[in-house]
Amino acid sequence: MGVDVEDLFIRPFRDVVALGTAAAANAALGADGEPESSERMGKAAQSLVKEGERALKKLQPIWDAQVEKYGQAFRDAIMLQGRQFIANHHLVHPGSTAMLSNCHALSAIAIDPK
C-alpha cells in the first residue's frame, strides 16, 4: 500500500484549519467562565484558521500544477526528498521503519530499509 504524498504534504494545513475552527468554537462556548481569556483564545484560533486557509490557497494550486505537469515523477521526488531529509537529519535510526511523531508531514513516510 502506497503512501499518499499529497495527503502528507497538504494535510497539516488542513489540520490547522480544522483544529483552529474547533478551538474557536470551544472559545465561544467557554465565554461564560472567563470572558477575557476566551476572547483571546477565540482571536488566536481565528488567526490560525486564517493562516491555514491562506497556506492552502497558495499550496494546493502549486501542488496541482506540478502533478499535472510531471505526474507520478513529482510525487516520487517529494517522497524521496522526505526520506532524504529524515536520513540526513537523523530523525530515525538508520534502517528503521519507525515513523516520526513530531513532524506531521514527514511522520507517515516509512523508510524502506535497503
Buried (B, 14 or more C-beta within 10 A) or exposed (E): EEEEBBEBBBBBBBEBBEBBBEBBEEBEEBBEEEEEEBEEBBEBBBEBBEBBBEBBEEEBEEBEEBBEEEEEEBBEEBBEEBBEBBEEEEBBEEEEEEBBEEBBBBBBBBBEEE
